[in-house]
Amino acid sequence: MEKLVVEIKNNNYKKVIKKTRKILNICDNENKKLEIISNGKLITKEDNIELYNIMHAINIKDKSKRYSFIYDTVCDYIDKKYLECNYCDFKDDVCVFFRNHPKIMHKDGCCYSDARGGLCENLKNHRCQIKSISCKLYSCEYLRNKKVYFKIKDIPLLKYFFNLKQKYILKYSFFKPKSYVMYKLMENW
């Protein structure tokens, strides 16, 4: 397999990230393997995790496997950010939003929905049993007011690898397991 070599100059990772869609199209249309070089060597996760994941995703030629890698990587990234930053500030299974609104207080935060008639069926023992990217991308009113949200346009793996219909599916498939979302993504590429 031929290679497309992209060299990063002056540690300008962002410039290369902005060219992701162009690089992706070249690699897919011409069946090339992407290598991103920085300081004379292939980049690693330690150099720039975003760019490394982009390179890895581009080099997965099977669309289903590529989408699965992206889905898992983005879910893990968002989970890690929520844990590191403790955005929801759970105490006794009640998030900060519901603690500040005692008249509507519910346990388990966003997994509770009056519209759905209670807790999400995927929640068992205060843990989600599925990887729902839509649920992970969601931010409640409290978090949005604190400027805590994850937008598809701010996550290169979502922004550059999916079309408009697919982005809609990723954003609005609440409470759906990965298998359902993957099926819909493959149906709409």
C-alpha positions as CSV (number, residue, x, y, z in Angstrom):
1,M,0.0,0.0,0.0
2,E,1.3,3.4,-0.9
3,K,1.9,6.0,1.8
4,L,0.8,9.6,2.1
5,V,3.4,11.3,4.3
6,V,2.5,14.5,6.0
7,E,5.2,16.4,7.8
8,I,4.5,18.7,10.7
9,K,6.5,21.9,10.7
10,N,7.1,24.0,13.8
11,N,4.8,21.7,15.9
12,N,1.8,23.1,14.0
13,Y,-0.5,20.2,14.7
14,K,-3.7,22.4,14.4
15,K,-2.8,23.2,10.8
16,V,-2.7,19.5,9.9
17,I,-5.9,18.8,11.9
18,K,-7.7,21.4,9.8
19,K,-6.7,19.5,6.6
20,T,-8.2,16.2,7.9
21,R,-11.0,16.0,5.4
22,K,-8.7,16.6,2.5
23,I,-6.2,14.1,3.7
24,L,-9.0,11.6,4.4
25,N,-10.3,11.9,0.9
26,I,-6.9,11.4,-0.6
27,C,-6.2,8.3,1.5
28,D,-9.6,6.8,0.9
29,N,-9.8,7.6,-2.9
30,E,-6.2,6.5,-3.6
31,N,-6.1,3.7,-1.0
32,K,-3.1,5.2,0.8
33,K,-1.8,4.7,4.3
34,L,-1.2,8.0,6.2
35,E,2.0,8.7,8.1
36,I,2.3,11.9,10.0
37,I,5.9,12.8,10.8
38,S,7.1,15.3,13.4
39,N,10.7,15.9,14.2
40,G,11.8,13.2,11.8
41,K,9.7,10.4,13.4
42,L,6.1,9.0,13.2
43,I,3.9,10.8,15.7
44,T,2.7,9.0,18.8
45,K,-0.1,9.5,21.3
46,E,2.3,11.4,23.5
47,D,3.1,13.9,20.7
48,N,-0.6,14.8,20.0
49,I,-3.4,12.4,20.8
50,E,-5.9,14.1,18.5
51,L,-3.7,13.9,15.5
52,Y,-2.6,10.3,16.3
53,N,-6.2,9.2,16.5
54,I,-7.0,10.9,13.2
55,M,-4.1,9.1,11.6
56,H,-5.2,5.8,13.1
57,A,-8.8,6.3,12.0
58,I,-7.7,7.2,8.4
59,N,-5.6,4.0,8.3
60,I,-8.6,1.8,9.1
61,K,-10.0,1.1,5.7
62,D,-13.1,-0.8,6.7
63,K,-15.8,1.8,7.3
64,S,-17.6,-0.1,10.0
65,K,-14.3,-0.7,11.9
66,R,-13.3,2.9,11.4
67,Y,-16.6,4.2,12.8
68,S,-16.4,1.8,15.7
69,F,-12.9,3.1,16.6
70,I,-14.1,6.7,16.4
71,Y,-17.2,6.0,18.4
72,D,-15.3,4.2,21.2
73,T,-12.5,6.8,21.2
74,V,-14.8,9.8,21.5
75,C,-16.9,8.1,24.2
76,D,-13.8,7.3,26.2
77,Y,-12.5,10.9,25.7
78,I,-15.8,12.4,27.0
79,D,-16.0,10.0,29.9
80,K,-12.4,10.8,30.9
81,K,-13.1,14.6,30.8
82,Y,-16.2,14.2,33.0
83,L,-14.3,12.1,35.5
84,E,-11.2,14.4,35.5
85,C,-13.2,17.6,35.9
86,N,-16.1,16.3,38.0
87,Y,-18.5,18.5,36.0
88,C,-21.7,17.0,37.4
89,D,-20.4,16.9,41.0
90,F,-22.4,13.9,42.1
91,K,-23.1,13.5,45.9
92,D,-25.2,10.5,47.0
93,D,-26.1,9.9,43.4
94,V,-27.5,13.4,42.9
95,C,-25.9,15.9,40.5
96,V,-25.3,19.5,41.3
97,F,-28.2,20.6,39.0
98,F,-30.8,18.6,40.9
99,R,-29.3,19.5,44.3
100,N,-29.8,23.1,43.3
101,H,-33.4,22.4,42.3
102,P,-34.9,20.5,45.3
103,K,-38.5,20.7,44.0
104,I,-37.5,18.5,41.0
105,M,-34.7,16.5,42.6
106,H,-33.9,13.1,41.0
107,K,-31.1,10.7,41.4
108,D,-28.8,9.8,38.6
109,G,-28.8,13.2,36.8
110,C,-29.5,13.3,33.1
111,C,-30.4,9.6,33.0
112,Y,-33.7,10.5,34.7
113,S,-36.3,11.9,32.3
114,D,-39.8,12.9,33.1
115,A,-40.6,12.6,29.3
116,R,-39.4,9.0,29.4
117,G,-41.3,8.4,32.7
118,G,-38.3,7.8,34.9
119,L,-34.8,6.4,34.8
120,C,-33.3,5.2,31.5
121,E,-33.6,1.4,31.2
122,N,-29.9,1.2,30.4
123,L,-29.0,2.4,33.9
124,K,-28.3,-0.4,36.4
125,N,-26.8,0.2,39.9
126,H,-26.1,3.9,39.0
127,R,-24.0,2.8,35.9
128,C,-24.9,3.0,32.3
129,Q,-24.8,-0.4,30.6
130,I,-24.3,0.9,27.1
131,K,-22.0,3.4,25.3
132,S,-24.4,6.1,24.1
133,I,-22.5,8.8,22.3
134,S,-25.6,11.0,22.2
135,C,-26.0,10.9,25.9
136,K,-22.3,11.7,26.4
137,L,-22.5,14.7,24.0
138,Y,-25.5,16.0,25.9
139,S,-25.1,18.8,28.5
140,C,-27.9,19.9,30.9
141,E,-28.9,23.5,31.4
142,Y,-26.5,23.8,34.4
143,L,-23.5,22.6,32.5
144,R,-24.3,24.7,29.4
145,N,-24.5,27.8,31.6
146,K,-21.0,26.9,32.9
147,K,-19.9,26.6,29.3
148,V,-19.4,22.8,29.6
149,Y,-20.4,21.1,26.4
150,F,-19.0,18.8,23.8
151,K,-19.9,19.9,20.3
152,I,-19.4,17.7,17.3
153,K,-17.7,20.6,15.5
154,D,-15.1,20.7,18.3
155,I,-14.2,17.0,18.1
156,P,-12.1,16.4,14.9
157,L,-12.9,12.7,14.8
158,L,-16.7,13.6,14.6
159,K,-16.3,16.8,12.6
160,Y,-14.3,15.4,9.7
161,F,-15.3,11.8,9.4
162,F,-19.1,12.0,9.3
163,N,-21.6,13.6,6.9
164,L,-24.5,15.8,8.1
165,K,-27.0,13.0,8.4
166,Q,-24.5,10.9,10.4
167,K,-23.8,13.9,12.7
168,Y,-27.5,14.2,13.3
169,I,-27.6,10.5,14.2
170,L,-24.6,10.9,16.6
171,K,-26.2,13.9,18.3
172,Y,-29.8,12.7,18.7
173,S,-29.7,8.9,19.3
174,F,-30.3,9.2,23.0
175,F,-30.5,6.1,25.1
176,K,-29.6,3.9,22.1
177,P,-26.7,1.4,22.2
178,K,-23.7,1.5,20.0
179,S,-25.0,-1.3,17.8
180,Y,-28.1,0.7,16.9
181,V,-26.0,3.9,16.2
182,M,-23.5,2.0,14.1
183,Y,-26.2,0.5,12.0
184,K,-27.7,3.9,11.4
185,L,-24.2,5.4,10.6
186,M,-23.5,2.7,8.0
187,E,-26.9,3.1,6.5
188,N,-26.3,6.8,5.9
189,W,-22.7,7.0,4.5
